[in-house]
Amino acid sequence: MSSSVQSIDAINAAADAVVRRADARFDAHRQEIVRTTDRMFAWLLVAQWLFAILLAVTVSPYAWQGKEKTVHVHVWAAIFLGGAITIFPVALALLRPGALLTRHVIAAAQMFWSALLIHLTGGRIETHFHVFGSLAFLAFYREWPVLVTGVLVVATDHFMRGILWPESVYGISNPEWWRFLEHAGWVVFIVVFLILSCRRALRDMREMAERGAELEALSENQWRRSSVLDREAAESGRR
Amino acid sequence: MSIGSSERRARASAPIVALGVAWFLAVAVGFLALWIYKTRPGAEGGAVPRQWPAASRIHPSAGRPTLLFFAHPRCACTRASISELARLMSRFQDRLDARVLFAASSDDEMKTDLWSSAQRIPGVTAALDAGGGEARRFGVETSGAVILYDSAGKLAFHGGITPARGHEGDSFGRQRIAALLEGAPADRADAPVFGCTLDESRPAQLAQADHK
């Protein structure tokens, strides 16, 4: 085999090694982001649960029948439904951080929280912004399928309520057939931007990983060369 | 990765996926229960008088429509109805005389945060409905019930102005009232009321004990 063919093989092998190293760095970085985001959401979910209980106890503690009071359904909903929404994703975030299912369950849970908070605040228009804030927060995962899971939960909620009780979604009992598109349009609007931002962030991460791998390979080569030179200098000194 | 190891992984994650599906369904059932509660209208009273009742101690406004809003002073669900009334009044305060009547035994019992909210709405008068007498005269049993009489004292609308229990947002009731005040013909003049029962029929001693 000629020396030029040997050197091409060596270059190809080195390039492959750099690609493998870049992939490993990219995967490690991505996994770290996903795990950190899982932990952030675990805290957020618990905080939302406590906030919801405080809100229900403060704003609507009792239901009244004349002079007779009973604990308001909102309080039970905040404790039990809020607990049901929170416990499973938090357990996954703690026990299986970084797993695919964990982030999709978290995305669904976050959207469930939007719906529950809207109920607990009596449908206040301001609370609907929780949906958009949550989608932005879910973009921290830098994975568009997670956003799709979130949107699907919101869309299913709107679709079901639109059929069963259209007034609660559209304010009128016989909305025009295209009315859901107006609601969906605003969610799609933000999600498109978030997906573009996720893709861009991934591209940046990939570039960083490649650059890091190249630098690593370069410094290893330098180290190898300098150790060869050191060895040769030591041998010539002994001679 | 070998086929065997991927099969093992799939088998290992199957219980978690099943748990995830069970969790999703449990939460969905929870929301359904909450939704059933929120869309269940309050008790319907007797027939709402078609003309302003002569026995009433309050009088209709001369020359413009009168809106009566009946409220329980502590009903959390009525907070949303008060917000909807505020929205309505921001458009029609010059064309409408609105009164919020709180079914309570005394001024002290009436003066809750709901009373303060009602009083702050421009064009609204908040007053005590001692013992819920007016509510009974107007055939109302549920907090948040609204009755609109036109300038001639004729019933134009009765019902609630929220889309669900304690839930703000556009509703048939509020839109109907707005349409009537703008001169549109009424095709339906009632809407479900969502709120606490006004029932004031409990014995006084029991009522006092609750109040302590």
Chai-1 contact restraints between the chains, C-beta under 6 A:
chainA,res_idxA,chainB,res_idxB,connection_type,confidence,min_distance_angstrom,max_distance_angstrom,comment,restraint_id
A,S60,B,A76,contact,1.0,0.0,6.0,A-B,restraint_1
A,A63,B,C196,contact,1.0,0.0,6.0,A-B,restraint_2
A,W64,B,H72,contact,1.0,0.0,6.0,A-B,restraint_3
A,W64,B,R74,contact,1.0,0.0,6.0,A-B,restraint_4
A,W64,B,C75,contact,1.0,0.0,6.0,A-B,restraint_5
A,W64,B,C196,contact,1.0,0.0,6.0,A-B,restraint_6
A,Q65,B,T197,contact,1.0,0.0,6.0,A-B,restraint_7
A,Q65,B,D199,contact,1.0,0.0,6.0,A-B,restraint_8
A,G66,B,D199,contact,1.0,0.0,6.0,A-B,restraint_9
A,G66,B,E200,contact,1.0,0.0,6.0,A-B,restraint_10
A,G66,B,R202,contact,1.0,0.0,6.0,A-B,restraint_11
A,K67,B,R202,contact,1.0,0.0,6.0,A-B,restraint_12
A,K67,B,A207,contact,1.0,0.0,6.0,A-B,restraint_13
A,K67,B,D210,contact,1.0,0.0,6.0,A-B,restraint_14
A,H72,B,A76,contact,1.0,0.0,6.0,A-B,restraint_15
A,V73,B,Y37,contact,1.0,0.0,6.0,A-B,restraint_16
A,A77,B,L34,contact,1.0,0.0,6.0,A-B,restraint_17
A,L81,B,G30,contact,1.0,0.0,6.0,A-B,restraint_18
A,A84,B,A26,contact,1.0,0.0,6.0,A-B,restraint_19
A,A84,B,V27,contact,1.0,0.0,6.0,A-B,restraint_20
A,A84,B,G30,contact,1.0,0.0,6.0,A-B,restraint_21
A,I85,B,V27,contact,1.0,0.0,6.0,A-B,restraint_22
A,F88,B,W23,contact,1.0,0.0,6.0,A-B,restraint_23
A,V105,B,G20,contact,1.0,0.0,6.0,A-B,restraint_24
A,F112,B,V27,contact,1.0,0.0,6.0,A-B,restraint_25
A,G122,B,A80,contact,1.0,0.0,6.0,A-B,restraint_26
A,G122,B,G166,contact,1.0,0.0,6.0,A-B,restraint_27
A,G122,B,H167,contact,1.0,0.0,6.0,A-B,restraint_28
A,G122,B,E168,contact,1.0,0.0,6.0,A-B,restraint_29
A,G123,B,H167,contact,1.0,0.0,6.0,A-B,restraint_30
A,G123,B,E168,contact,1.0,0.0,6.0,A-B,restraint_31
A,G123,B,G169,contact,1.0,0.0,6.0,A-B,restraint_32
A,R124,B,E168,contact,1.0,0.0,6.0,A-B,restraint_33
A,W165,B,T39,contact,1.0,0.0,6.0,A-B,restraint_34
A,E167,B,P163,contact,1.0,0.0,6.0,A-B,restraint_35
A,S168,B,P163,contact,1.0,0.0,6.0,A-B,restraint_36
A,S168,B,A164,contact,1.0,0.0,6.0,A-B,restraint_37
A,G171,B,G169,contact,1.0,0.0,6.0,A-B,restraint_38
A,G171,B,D170,contact,1.0,0.0,6.0,A-B,restraint_39
A,S173,B,F172,contact,1.0,0.0,6.0,A-B,restraint_40
